[in-house]
């Protein structure tokens, strides 16, 4: 007979186990002007590190910068290798940065 309690626990553990998630996915916002001429964008990343002594993990907020080239399109994704989470085996995942371009508000003035 199957022990559904233990199977369910294992399924939930594997689904919600953030200790094994290597890559980080974030979205940054740019103005149309920033996307057109290019810019250096600074943003915050909450990155996981592994404590080598007991294999426990902790998170640390860090500042990253990305050089956005001119004429970047909405939805563009940039891959920053080895800038993701640290895994138990010491490997680092990648950081994926998606660009969202928003328009500047247009103010109509009646004359």
C-alpha positions as CSV (number, residue, x, y, z in Angstrom):
1,X,0.0,0.0,0.0
2,X,1.3,3.5,-0.9
3,X,1.9,6.0,1.8
4,X,0.3,9.1,0.1
5,X,1.3,11.4,3.0
6,X,5.0,10.8,2.4
7,X,4.6,11.0,-1.4
8,X,2.8,14.2,-1.2
9,X,5.4,15.7,1.2
10,X,8.1,14.7,-1.3
11,X,6.3,16.3,-4.2
12,X,5.7,19.5,-2.3
13,X,9.3,19.6,-1.1
14,X,10.7,19.2,-4.6
15,X,8.3,21.8,-6.0
16,X,9.0,24.4,-3.3
17,X,12.6,23.6,-2.5
18,X,14.3,26.9,-3.3
19,X,17.7,25.6,-2.2
20,X,18.1,24.0,-5.7
21,X,17.0,27.0,-7.8
22,X,20.1,28.3,-9.5
23,X,18.9,31.0,-11.9
24,X,17.4,34.3,-10.9
25,X,14.8,36.1,-13.2
26,X,14.1,39.8,-12.8
27,X,12.5,42.6,-14.8
28,X,13.8,46.1,-15.0
29,X,11.9,49.1,-16.3
30,X,13.3,51.6,-18.8
31,X,11.9,54.7,-20.3
32,X,11.6,54.9,-24.1
33,X,14.5,57.4,-24.1
34,X,16.7,55.1,-22.1
35,X,16.0,52.2,-24.4
36,X,16.7,54.3,-27.5
37,X,20.0,55.8,-26.4
38,X,21.2,53.1,-24.0
39,X,21.9,53.4,-20.4
40,X,23.6,51.8,-17.4
41,X,20.9,50.5,-15.1
42,X,21.4,49.7,-11.4
43,X,19.1,47.3,-9.6
44,X,18.9,45.1,-6.5
45,X,19.2,41.3,-6.5
46,X,18.3,39.0,-3.6
47,X,21.0,36.3,-4.1
48,X,21.3,33.0,-2.2
49,X,24.7,31.9,-0.7
50,X,25.6,28.5,0.8
51,X,27.3,28.4,4.2
52,X,30.1,25.9,3.6
53,X,30.4,24.6,7.2
54,X,26.8,23.2,7.5
55,X,25.4,23.5,4.0
56,X,22.7,25.9,5.2
57,X,21.9,28.9,3.1
58,X,21.2,32.6,3.5
59,X,20.1,35.4,1.2
60,X,21.8,38.7,0.7
61,X,20.6,41.8,-1.1
62,X,23.2,43.1,-3.6
63,X,23.4,45.8,-6.2
64,X,24.1,44.8,-9.8
65,X,24.6,47.0,-12.9
66,X,23.8,46.2,-16.5
67,X,24.9,48.1,-19.6
68,X,21.8,48.5,-21.7
69,X,22.7,49.0,-25.4
70,X,21.0,51.6,-27.5
71,X,17.8,50.6,-29.4
72,X,17.0,47.8,-26.9
73,X,13.5,46.4,-27.6
74,X,10.7,45.8,-25.0
75,X,10.9,42.2,-23.7
76,X,14.7,41.8,-24.4
77,X,16.4,39.4,-22.1
78,X,20.0,39.7,-21.0
79,X,21.9,36.8,-19.5
80,X,24.5,37.5,-16.8
81,X,26.5,34.3,-16.4
82,X,27.5,33.2,-12.9
83,X,25.4,36.0,-11.3
84,X,22.6,33.8,-10.0
85,X,22.2,31.7,-6.8
86,X,24.8,29.5,-5.3
87,X,24.0,25.8,-5.0
88,X,25.2,23.3,-2.5
89,X,27.9,22.0,-4.9
90,X,29.2,25.5,-5.2
91,X,28.0,26.1,-8.7
92,X,26.4,29.5,-9.5
93,X,23.4,30.0,-11.7
94,X,22.8,32.8,-14.1
95,X,20.9,36.1,-13.7
96,X,18.3,36.8,-16.4
97,X,17.3,40.4,-16.8
98,X,14.1,41.2,-18.8
99,X,13.5,44.7,-20.1
100,X,10.1,46.4,-19.7
101,X,9.9,49.7,-21.5
102,X,7.2,52.1,-20.4
103,X,6.1,55.4,-22.0
104,X,6.5,58.8,-20.5
105,X,3.3,60.5,-19.6
106,X,2.1,63.0,-22.1
107,X,0.5,66.1,-20.7
108,X,-1.9,67.9,-23.0
109,X,-2.2,71.7,-22.5
110,X,-5.2,73.6,-23.9
111,X,-4.4,76.9,-25.4
